[in-house]
Every structure is written in C-alpha cells, then in structure tokens.
Amino acid sequence: MRLNEVSFTDAQPIDGYGPGFFRVGGEVHQGPVLVLPTGTRAWGGYDDLAPLTAIAAQIDVLFVGTGAETANPPAAFRTALETAGIGVEPMASAPACRTYNVLLSEGRRVAAALLPV
C-alpha cells in the first residue's frame, strides 16, 4: 500500500468539531464559522453574505453545514450565492466538514459555512 501525505497549500483543513465549536488548522473556533481560501473566521449566519460573495471568483462550491441535521438554507441565501456563481451544497455539519476536507485535499476550489452541531 502506498501512502501519500496531503498538503493543503494556503487553505486549512477542518481538524475536528463538537458541540458549539470547530477546530480548523489546529485552532478552535466557537459558534458558526466560515472556512475560506483566505482563512477562517466567525460567521454571522445566513444573513452574512458579504464574505462569501467577496470570494466568489476563488471558489466553485460552498458546503453549508446546517448543524446536526440536514436542512435547506433560506432561498434568498442560496439565490444570492448562485447568482454570484457559487454552487451551494447543504448538508449536516459533520458530513460537510468531511466532504470539504476530501475536496480540499484534491485541490478543488471549496469553502465551508458551518453552523455548530
């Protein structure tokens, strides 16, 4: 079996998550978080669109972690992002973290907007 080390360039992998927090690139972030190619920061929720539309040219898909269960984000949120050219993939936060990491390791242009579990 051949093992390959994964390098993530400037983007950071999601190392872990738990009740109310995410650990990204070794740093713990409480509450909702955006994991972007430009770094990780707190997220104000579905009304906080500006940081996402600002990076529209840098990503192809945004994984939206909707908490413990999969839920549809508000239509206005999805429409604004899709109009900006960003694909929106809602799923529960745990699978959103895992999927983000897999695509990031493949060099894909991804970001994540995550609500805590």
C-alpha positions in Angstrom: 0.0 0.0 0.0 1.3 3.5 -0.9 0.5 6.4 1.5 0.6 10.0 0.3 0.9 13.0 2.5 -1.8 15.6 1.9 -0.7 19.2 1.7 -3.4 21.9 1.8 -1.5 25.0 0.4 -3.0 28.1 2.0 -6.4 26.7 2.8 -6.8 24.9 6.1 -8.4 21.5 6.8 -11.1 21.1 9.3 -9.5 19.1 12.1 -12.5 18.4 14.3 -15.8 19.6 15.6 -18.0 19.2 18.6 -20.9 20.8 20.5 -20.6 24.5 19.6 -17.1 24.5 18.1 -15.0 23.7 15.1 -11.2 23.1 15.0 -9.6 24.4 11.8 -5.9 24.3 11.1 -5.3 23.5 14.8 -7.3 26.5 16.1 -10.6 26.2 17.9 -13.5 28.5 16.7 -16.6 28.8 18.8 -20.0 29.1 17.1 -20.7 29.4 13.3 -17.6 29.6 11.2 -16.5 30.3 7.6 -13.6 28.3 6.3 -12.4 30.2 3.2 -9.4 30.0 1.0 -8.3 33.3 2.6 -8.6 32.0 6.2 -11.1 31.1 8.8 -13.4 33.5 10.6 -16.6 33.7 12.6 -19.8 33.6 10.5 -23.0 35.6 11.2 -25.2 33.0 9.7 -27.4 33.1 6.6 -27.6 36.9 6.6 -23.8 37.3 6.5 -23.4 37.0 2.7 -20.7 39.7 2.1 -17.6 37.5 2.9 -18.9 34.7 0.7 -19.8 36.9 -2.3 -16.4 38.6 -2.0 -14.6 35.3 -2.7 -16.9 34.1 -5.5 -14.1 34.1 -8.0 -12.0 31.9 -5.8 -14.4 29.0 -5.2 -16.7 26.8 -7.1 -18.7 25.2 -4.3 -19.7 26.2 -0.8 -20.5 23.4 1.6 -23.2 24.7 4.0 -23.1 22.7 7.3 -26.7 23.2 8.7 -26.0 21.8 12.2 -26.9 18.3 13.4 -29.4 17.7 10.7 -29.6 18.5 7.0 -31.8 21.5 6.3 -32.4 23.8 3.4 -30.8 27.2 3.7 -33.1 30.2 3.1 -34.0 30.7 -0.6 -32.5 34.2 -0.6 -29.2 32.9 0.7 -29.0 30.2 -2.0 -30.1 32.5 -4.7 -27.6 35.2 -3.8 -24.7 32.8 -3.9 -25.8 31.0 -7.1 -26.2 34.4 -8.8 -22.6 35.1 -7.7 -21.5 31.9 -9.4 -21.1 29.7 -6.3 -22.6 26.3 -6.1 -24.3 25.6 -2.8 -24.3 22.2 -1.2 -26.3 22.0 2.1 -25.7 19.0 4.4 -25.4 18.3 8.1 -22.2 19.9 9.5 -20.3 16.7 10.2 -20.5 15.4 6.6 -19.9 19.0 5.3 -16.6 19.0 7.2 -15.6 15.6 5.8 -16.6 16.4 2.3 -14.8 19.8 2.4 -11.6 18.1 3.6 -11.7 15.5 0.8 -12.2 18.0 -2.0 -9.7 20.4 -0.4 -7.1 17.5 -0.5 -7.8 17.1 -4.2 -7.0 20.7 -4.8 -10.6 21.7 -5.5 -11.8 25.3 -5.0 -14.0 24.9 -2.0 -15.2 26.7 1.1 -17.5 25.9 4.0 -20.0 27.8 6.0 -20.7 25.8 9.1 -23.4 26.0 11.9 -22.4 24.2 15.1 -23.7 20.7 15.9 
